Amino acid sequence: DMIVDFRGIPTMRNFAPTVLDVTHSLQQPNQSSGVTGGRPDMIETIARAGVVNNVDGLFMETHFDPANAKSDGANMLHLDHLEKLLTNLVAIRKTVNGLG
């Protein structure tokens, strides 16, 4: 598994807007099959953590059929789940902004 570390976000935000690459953060390289694996079940968790830590944007690969995507299907968000996820993330961002 790759390690996702949010400690650098405040520092990076001092220099430029930050974007968290959610789905690539969940890739599992070096699989015995030769194809990169992934953890799409963790997309919402990592995206929420990014929003709570004030990233300026999120990058998430989506597909209507991740299992048949030409690349990175193992760590993609199914397109049918995108709207609900974005709605939840906007609500979290509004809550975080209200705390400051």
VEXTI-538426 format. One record per residue: x, y, z of N, C-alpha, C, CB in turn; residue in three letters. Coordinates in steps of 0.001 Angstrom, whole numbers, plus 500000, padded with zeros to 6 digits. Glycine has a CB too. Layout:
<recs>
XYZXYZXYZXYZALA/...
</recs>
This chain:
<recs>
500832498806500000500000500000500000500873501253500000499055500001501216ASP/500337502308499423501016503602499455500648504303500764500627504484498211MET/501477505213501187501217505967502414500719507354502033502497506058503309ILE/499604507745502620499034509073502385499253509873503662497494509000501995VAL/500018510950503553500418511740504715499942513180504514501969511686504929ASP/499066513627505378498458514951505243499253516060505938497059514920505796PHE/500361515733506583501108516736507351501660517860506496502236516078508083ARG/501948517602505238502537518622504377501543519582503754503298517969503303GLY/500255519312503896499254520158503238499333521609503689497864519621503505ILE/499385521909504991499471523323505382500693524027504796499503523437506893PRO/501816523352504757503031523948504190502863524205502703504244523038504432THR/502371523215501975502184523382500528501195524499500212501701522072499903MET/500161524633501033499156525672500792499731527073500959497977525487501734ARG/500861527206501655501525528509501763502103528962500435502626528453502806ASN/502326528039499515502969528349498236502024528293497046504103527406498004PHE/501015527443497120500122527263495969498898526471496400500854526544494798ALA/497837526544495619496687525679495899497120524205495838495528525956494886PRO/496497523388496659496843521967496701495690521119496192497221521543498126THR/496036520062495491495050519107494985495477517720495453494929519170493409VAL/494561517001496055494822515644496517494377514663495441494096515359497862LEU/495287513821495008494984512783494027494480511558494790496246512433493146ASP/493187511537495021492578510532495893492756509118495349491099510829496077VAL/492358508889494116492345507518493614493746506952493398491575507457492323THR/494678507756492905496038507238492745496702507002494102496882508208491907HIS/496262507716495129496784507490496477496435506098496987496242508544497437SER/495442505497496371494963504189496818495442503041495946493469504186496858LEU/496338503330495016496879502263494181497710501302495014497724502842493043GLN/497719500062494578498558499036495184499472498491494090497693497891495841GLN/500659499098493952501576498665492898502207497310493206502665499703492698PRO/502890496792492199503670495554492338502826494340492700504732495739493381ASN/501657494230492096500832493047492298501432491876491520499365493312491857GLN/501236490679491995501800489502491331501230489309489931501543488257492165SER/500046489869489679499421489755488359500074490675487336497938490067488454SER/500881491631487814501484492604486916500601493810486672501811491957485614GLY/499390493784487212498441494888487072498299495563488432497048494386486539VAL/498364496871488444498236497619489692496866497392490313498468499116489452THR/496844497129491606495591496963492326495143498288492919495735495907493427GLY/494125498238493755493629499461494366492660499185495489492972500324493335GLY/492234500250496150491294500164497264490163501164497071492011500415498605ARG/489281500948496110488200501905495889487274502056497094487395501488494691PRO/487261501065497977486444501162499183486940502254500128486426499828499905ASP/488156502741499907488734503773500765488680505173500152490161503423501081MET/488086505303498966488051506608498294487394507660499174487304506504496958ILE/486242507350499726485546508349500541486363508718501779484163507825500960GLU/487008507755502394487817508022503585488948509000503283488390506717504139THR/489689508746502210490818509612501855490320510989501410491668508964500738ILE/489232511021500640488679512303500188488210513137501378487510512075499207ALA/487536512506502330487088513228503526488276513792504294486261512304504437ARG/489311512990504447490501513453505168491122514655504461491536512316505295ALA/491141514630503146491670515767502398490848517019502608491729515442500929GLY/489536516877502573488647518029502760488805518599504167487174517628502506VAL/488862517737505156489026518193506542490362518909506724488927517003507516VAL/491359518500505956492686519119506047492873520252505050493758518078505828ASN/491779520743504494491746521961503676492466521899502339492317523056504445ASN/492496520724501685493014520736500319492098521623499482493103519280499721VAL/492651522179498432491884523095497586491111522373496493492806524112496961ASP/491474521147496227490781520386495197491056518905495346491193520858493811GLY/490204518113494717490351516663494730490389516155493300489201515992495521LEU/491282515218493036491316514517491760490878513087492038492748514572491092PHE/489859512631491304489387511258491462489051510702490089488150511187492409MET/489660509578489758489311508929488502487986508204488673490424507946488049GLU/487107508367487692485805507705487713485602506964486396484659508730487955THR/484687506023486430484376505247485228483007504620485433485472504149484939HIS/482271504449484356480956503813484455481083502301484640480121504121483206PHE/482260501746484364482507500314484532483989500103484868482105499518483240ASP/484396500413486103485812500351486455486481499009486146485968500649487905PRO/485768497923486291486365496607486045486822496449484601485373495509486391ALA/486227497212483697486594497124482285487311498370481774485364496881481457ASN/487770499220482684488523500409482277489874499983481715488712501388483474ALA/490388500748480772491667500398480144492851500593481079491872501223478895LYS/492685501440482092493790501723483007493237502109484375494697502851482447SER/493891501672485417493595502085486797492196501727487288493778503555486918ASP/491544500780486670490189500412487073490085499954488513489677499339486184GLY/491137499341489024491105498789490380491033499854491469492317497936490605ALA/491336501096491127491262502139492151490323503279491753492650502693492427ASN/489443503026490790488498504062490338487209504056491143488174503871488863MET/486583505213491165485256505371491744484232505115490648485070506791492374LEU/483270504265490938482196504050489964481445505369489797481222502892490420HIS/481191505738488560480572507029488252479236507215488967480371507164486753LEU/478500506135489185477212506225489879477351506696491328476518504878489851ASP/478543506616491895478755506997493298479276508424493453479727506034493952HIS/479590509072492343480241510382492405479352511465493014480666510804491022LEU/478115511566492589477252512656493064477066512610494579475887512591492373GLU/476787511428495116476595511310496565477879511674497313476151509879496936LYS/479010511196496800480286511513497448480537513014497450481440510788496745LEU/480336513663496313480569515110496243479626515872497165480402515606494806LEU/478379515432497245477417516068498154477910515968499595476018515414498018THR/478381514787499979478900514601501339480142515454501589479226513126501585ASN/481019515528500600482252516300500770481980517796500872483202516029499612LEU/481014518287500119480639519705500219480084519994501611479594520082499127VAL/479269519092502142478718519281503488479837519302504533477702518163503818ALA/480810518431504375481946518408505301482733519708505200482866517201505010ILE/482984520167503984483746521421503798483014522587504462483963521719502281ARG/481703522663504305480933523743504931481056523680506451479450523663504515LYS/481029522488506997481176522331508444482562522774508900480926520872508854THR/483593522330508195484968522707508542485147524216508448485978521993507619VAL/484630524820507397484748526273507238484037527014508364484178526710505886ASN/482970526445508894482233527063509987482956526992511320480898526418510118GLY/483970526143511411484719525995512662485765527079512853485385524644512707LEU/486226527658511731487326528614511788486940529920512324487904528806510479GLY/
</recs>
